[in-house]
């Protein structure tokens, strides 16, 4: 009986903690999202910072890293912003082209039927579909514009994280007794190793995917090829869903741009082949078992963090879940939960 009461008490405490955590994460999203983005960006830049730090002082190393990173991000942001603005101004033209495309598809479908297409009110089904398609298309692109303030905040956090990174181990050892401090440093070491290996592999695989797709788009003279290349690189950090988005948007635009369906279809086939090759060969070879999470856990994490924090939450879903899994592995009572999250 006491065992049953203890189990119920533990379940009640767990529900209270989860509910409070969900509420606080939602309320503090504007603070936590840029901080976590800066932390994961710091994992990418930390090796370069340490290499420069061996030869130069910390302020000089920070200045070099910050200057190069800022100039690179500003250049990419300016190019993407310009492309998004141009696409926004072309929205009416895109809607007209989408309506014509849907009309052609509808006529082709109904050519196999005896009855004609059914009209719906003042607008045809293809007109309504085209309007929803283009509006959703532009909404997705404008998400990048909304995230610029958080990107700036992440840059500021990143500077301080790089400055404080070398002092963190000494502060932990001063704050805790030796055995406890070593345990904490061991957990942080495992987290660092897992995230660094994941991010390194993901950056490489994203570049290997995005660069060929960008070159193919340039070769086919698709407008805003650089925007689609950046979109492919960024979306590749979102498992499963990102690949669908990064394939659908440029191909959908290509069908609107080109008068020939054959050209757009050939382009779609080439880009689909590059995506399949990346997903079946490049990603497993580079990432392998670095994540250590089952596919159902990854999908659940995408759903949870996406609902909680939107698109930034989907970018952070896998690294955050890896951190949670490692922490649970080092707490005796939660080790079974960590095993359930594992992909092994």
JONORRA-V770275 format. One record per pair of residues at least 24 apart in sequence whose ideal C-beta (glycine too) atoms are under 10 Angstrom apart, sorted by the first residue. I is the first residue (numbers start at 1). J is the second residue. If there is no record, write none. Layout:
# JONORRA-V770275
i=(I;I)
j=(J;J)
This chain:
# JONORRA-V770275
i=(10;14;14;21;22;22;22;25;25;25;25;26;26;26;29;29;29;29;29;29;30;30;30;30;31;31;31;32;32;32;33;33;33;33;33;33;33;33;33;33;33;34;34;34;34;34;34;34;34;34;34;34;34;35;35;35;35;35;35;35;36;36;36;36;36;36;36;36;36;36;37;37;37;37;37;37;37;37;37;37;37;38;38;38;38;38;38;38;38;38;38;38;38;39;39;39;39;39;39;39;39;40;40;40;40;40;40;40;40;40;40;40;41;41;41;41;41;41;41;41;41;41;42;42;42;42;42;42;42;42;42;43;43;43;43;43;43;43;43;43;43;44;44;44;44;44;44;44;45;45;45;45;46;46;46;46;46;47;47;49;49;49;49;50;50;50;53;53;53;58;58;58;59;61;61;62;62;62;62;62;63;65;65;65;66;66;66;66;66;69;69;69;70;70;70;70;73;73;73;73;74;76;76;76;76;77;77;77;77;77;77;77;79;79;79;79;80;80;80;80;80;80;80;80;80;80;81;81;81;81;82;82;82;83;83;83;83;83;83;83;83;83;83;84;84;84;84;84;84;84;84;85;85;85;86;86;86;87;87;87;87;87;87;87;87;87;88;88;88;88;90;90;90;90;90;91;91;91;91;92;93;93;94;94;94;94;94;94;94;94;94;94;95;95;95;95;95;95;95;95;95;96;96;96;97;97;97;97;97;97;97;98;98;98;98;98;98;98;98;98;98;98;98;99;99;99;99;99;99;99;99;99;99;100;100;100;101;101;101;101;101;101;101;101;101;102;102;102;102;102;102;102;103;103;104;105;105;105;130;133;133;134;134;137;137;137;137;137;140;140;140;140;140;141;141;141;141;143;143;143;144;144;144;144;144;146;146;147;147;147;147;150;151;154;183;184;186;187;187;187;187;187;187;188;189;190;190;190;190;190;190;191;191;191;191;191;191;191;192;193;193;194;194;194;194;194;194;194;194;195;195;195;195;195;195;195;196;197;197;197;197;197;197;198;198;198;198;198;198;198;199;199;199;199;200;200;200;201;201;201;201;201;201;201;201;202;202;202;202;202;202;202;202;202;202;203;203;203;203;204;204;204;204;204;205;205;205;205;205;205;205;205;205;205;205;206;206;206;206;206;206;206;206;206;206;206;206;207;207;207;208;208;208;208;208;208;208;208;208;209;209;209;209;209;209;209;209;209;209;209;209;209;210;210;210;210;210;210;212;212;212;212;212;213;213;213;213;213;213;213;213;214;215;216;216;216;216;216;216;217;217;217;217;217;217;217;219;219;220;220;220;220;220;220;220;220;220;221;221;221;221;222;222;222;222;222;222;222;222;222;222;223;223;223;223;223;224;224;224;224;225;227;228;228;228;232;232;232;232;234;234;235;235;235;236;236;236;236;237;237;237;237;237;237;238;238;238;238;238;238;238;238;239;239;239;239;239;239;239;239;239;239;239;240;240;240;240;240;241;241;241;241;241;242;242;242;243;243;243;243;243;244;246;246;247;247;247;247;289;289;290;291;291;291;291;291;291;292;292;292;292;292;292;292;292;292;292;293;293;293;293;293;293;293;293;294;294;294;294;294;295;296;296;297;297;297;297;297;297;298;298;300;301)
j=(333;334;337;308;304;307;308;305;308;309;313;307;308;309;150;308;309;310;312;313;149;150;153;309;150;153;157;309;312;316;147;150;153;154;308;309;310;312;313;315;316;147;149;150;151;152;153;154;155;156;157;158;312;150;153;154;156;157;158;161;154;157;309;312;313;315;316;319;320;323;147;150;151;153;154;155;157;158;312;315;316;150;151;153;154;155;156;157;158;159;160;161;162;154;157;158;161;195;316;319;323;154;158;195;196;198;199;237;315;316;319;320;69;73;151;154;155;157;158;161;162;199;154;157;158;159;160;161;162;165;195;161;191;192;195;196;197;198;199;200;319;69;195;196;199;200;202;203;69;158;161;162;161;162;165;192;196;196;200;162;163;165;166;162;165;166;162;165;166;162;163;166;163;162;163;158;159;160;162;163;159;158;159;162;155;156;158;159;162;155;158;159;152;155;158;159;151;152;154;155;155;226;230;233;234;144;145;147;148;151;152;230;224;226;227;230;141;144;145;148;224;226;227;230;231;234;144;145;148;227;224;226;227;141;144;223;224;225;226;227;228;230;231;138;141;142;143;144;145;224;227;141;142;145;223;224;227;134;137;138;141;142;223;224;227;253;138;141;142;145;134;138;223;224;256;134;135;137;138;134;134;256;130;133;134;135;137;138;252;253;256;257;127;130;131;133;134;135;137;138;256;130;134;256;130;134;253;255;256;257;259;126;127;129;130;131;132;133;134;137;252;255;256;123;124;126;127;128;129;130;131;133;134;126;130;256;126;129;130;133;252;255;256;261;264;126;127;128;129;130;131;133;127;130;261;129;255;261;256;252;256;252;256;248;249;252;253;256;231;245;248;249;311;224;227;231;249;310;311;312;227;230;231;234;311;310;311;310;311;312;315;312;312;312;330;330;330;323;326;327;329;330;331;326;326;322;323;326;327;329;330;319;322;323;325;326;327;330;326;290;326;290;291;292;319;322;323;325;326;290;318;319;320;322;323;326;290;286;287;288;290;291;322;287;290;291;292;318;319;322;237;290;318;319;286;287;290;282;283;285;286;287;288;290;291;236;237;239;283;286;287;290;291;318;319;233;236;237;286;282;283;285;286;287;233;236;237;278;279;282;283;284;285;286;287;232;233;234;235;236;237;242;246;278;282;283;286;232;233;236;236;274;277;278;281;282;283;285;286;233;235;236;243;246;271;274;275;277;278;279;282;283;234;235;236;246;274;278;270;271;274;277;278;246;247;250;270;271;274;275;278;250;274;250;267;270;271;273;274;250;251;253;254;267;270;271;267;270;254;257;258;263;264;266;267;270;271;254;257;258;263;250;251;253;254;257;258;263;264;267;271;250;253;254;256;257;249;250;253;257;250;253;253;254;271;271;274;275;278;311;315;311;314;315;275;278;279;283;314;315;316;317;318;319;302;306;311;314;315;316;317;318;283;291;293;295;298;299;301;302;314;317;318;279;295;298;299;302;299;302;303;306;314;302;314;315;275;276;278;279;283;275;271;275;271;272;274;275;343;344;322;318;319;321;322;325;343;321;322;325;326;329;338;341;342;343;344;318;321;322;325;341;342;343;344;340;341;342;343;344;343;341;343;321;325;340;341;342;343;341;343;341;341)
